[in-house]
Amino acid sequence: MNLRASSPPPSLAGLVAQLRRQAERTARAGIGMGAVIGGCLGGGVLAIGALHEVGPEDGAEVQQGAVVAAFAARLLARIPSALPWLWVAGREDLHAPGLLALGLDPGRLVLACARDDAAVLSAMEAGLRGGGFAAVVGEAGHLSRVAGRRLQLACLRHGRMGLLLHRWPYGRAMVREEQTAAVTRWRIGAVASAGPFALPRWRLALVHARGGVPGEWIVEAGERDAADPVRVVTELADPAAAAQRRGLG
């Protein structure tokens, strides 16, 4: 029998210090969103090792479901990793040619079906902790504070992006909450494009950014290989206030 004492558990202070170092490393890794949107984000980029929420504009859950998915695809395509992406949803309705047009290779996308919100969130956490995916996307209408903290911690510890989408093309109900552990929360809706062959345009609102400020813009989906996922066409805010937010005024 081996009677040698096992190593003592790490102290709480040590765990806090370790998480702080991980947070500093992951804060420096992110997706460039351009100078205007980046000026509203806490670190100037959309952090990769973090949880983000994306939903449609109020009252447009069914109509704007495809827009939410398209924005998520643009974000995934800009993550600098050769690993596949995991997408967990109640139904598999993603259109492969459409994803390819947005710069997302459908051959690298792993789709998983889940029966309800709890199963979606559980699969997301498992995918993030497993380390085999560059990012994990989940579609759910409800994110509790406890579940959000678990997902955010998994993102932080493993340096992976988590995207929680409120996308209901089949009329399922969505629960809106004011406070979650997500580092950013976004609302998006479609607007008229500049022409029949122009890139799609969206009304994009950053409603919460940890360490940053809200903002709202009309954006255009970038070209398939563009450095940033979207390009700002119009800023829907007072110009002086927007300049002050970005430290320009």
MOPE-V943446 format. One record per pair of residues at least 12 apart in sequence whose C-alpha atoms are under 8 Angstrom apart, sorted by the first residue. I is the first residue (numbers start at 0). GAP is how many residues later the second one is. Records with the same first field share a line. If there is no record, write none. Layout:
I: GAP, GAP
//
This chain:
18: 137, 138
21: 134, 135
22: 26, 133
25: 21, 22, 23, 24, 130, 133
26: 16, 20, 21, 22
27: 15, 19
28: 16, 18, 19, 20
29: 15, 16, 17, 18, 19, 49
30: 14, 15, 16, 17, 44, 47, 48, 197
31: 12, 13, 14, 195, 196, 197
32: 12, 13, 195, 196, 197, 198
33: 194, 196, 197
35: 196, 210
36: 178, 195
38: 173, 206, 207
39: 169, 172, 173, 174, 175, 205, 206
40: 168, 169, 170, 171, 172
41: 167, 168, 169, 170, 171
42: 168, 169
46: 114
47: 31, 111, 112, 113
48: 106, 107, 108, 109, 110, 111, 112, 113
49: 102, 105, 106, 109, 110, 111, 112, 132, 133
50: 100, 101, 104, 110, 111, 112, 113, 130, 131, 132, 133
51: 109, 110, 111, 112, 130, 131, 132, 133, 134
52: 110, 111, 112, 113, 129, 131, 132, 133
53: 14, 18, 109, 110, 111, 112, 131, 132, 133, 134
54: 13, 110, 111, 112, 130, 131, 132, 133
55: 12, 110, 111, 131, 132, 133
56: 130, 131, 132
59: 129
60: 105, 106, 107, 108, 110
61: 105, 106, 107, 108, 109
62: 106
63: 103, 105, 124, 125, 126
64: 102, 103, 104
65: 101, 103
66: 121, 122, 123, 135
67: 97, 98, 99, 120, 121
68: 96, 98
69: 29, 32
71: 91
72: 26, 29, 30, 31
73: 28, 29, 30, 147, 155, 156
74: 154
75: 28, 59
76: 25, 26, 27, 28
77: 149, 150, 151
78: 55
80: 53
81: 52
82: 25, 49, 50, 51
83: 24, 25, 26, 48, 49, 50, 51
84: 23, 24, 25, 48, 49, 50, 51, 52
85: 23, 24, 25, 26, 41, 47, 49, 50, 51
86: 22, 23, 24, 25, 49, 50, 51
87: 23, 24, 25, 26, 32, 35, 36, 48, 49, 50, 51
88: 22, 23, 24, 25, 31, 49, 50, 51
89: 23, 24, 25, 26, 30, 49
90: 22, 23
91: 19, 20, 21
100: 123
101: 121, 122
102: 121, 122
115: 24
116: 22, 23, 24, 25
119: 18, 19, 20
120: 17, 19, 26, 30
123: 12, 13, 14, 27, 38
124: 25, 26, 29
127: 23, 26, 27, 30, 32, 33, 34
128: 25, 26, 29
130: 27, 29
132: 27
133: 26, 27
134: 25, 26, 27, 28
135: 24, 25, 26, 27
136: 25, 26, 27, 28
137: 24, 25, 26, 27
138: 25, 26, 27, 28
139: 24, 25, 26, 27, 34
140: 24, 25, 26, 27, 31, 32, 33, 34, 35
141: 32, 33, 34
142: 34, 37
143: 36
144: 34, 35, 36
147: 32, 33, 34
148: 31, 32, 33
151: 29, 30
182: 25, 26, 27
183: 22, 23, 24, 25, 26
184: 21, 22, 23, 24
185: 18, 19, 20, 21, 22
186: 17, 18, 19, 20
187: 14, 15, 16, 17
188: 13, 14, 15
189: 12, 13
190: 12
198: 21, 22, 23, 24
199: 20, 21
200: 17, 18, 19, 20
201: 16, 17, 18, 19
202: 13, 14, 15, 16
203: 12, 13, 14, 15
204: 12
212: 32
214: 21, 22
215: 19, 20, 21
216: 15, 16, 17, 18, 19, 20
217: 14, 15, 16, 17, 18
218: 12, 13, 14, 15
219: 12, 13
//
